[in-house]
């Protein structure tokens, strides 16, 4: 019984260690979008926190896929998002929601 408890605890720790951390991931986004996601980038890209969760989620997916080039930022956004998983993208989007 104790072995099962230990194994269960270790499994939970292992899963949480690999869970996406939106705050940590967002740190590289903050350079352009501001620490509170409130920066209007290049006087044309709207502040991320003014967009809905769904709008951000769709934009992130499209930028990552390379199918979006709004404001001429498609190439740089594709590079920035290339290494992120779906869970990472969702974690970042959820983190931005907390900044409102």
Helices and strands as residue ranges (DSSP letters): H 2-17, H 22-33, G 48-50, H 53-65, G 70-72, H 74-81, H 86-98
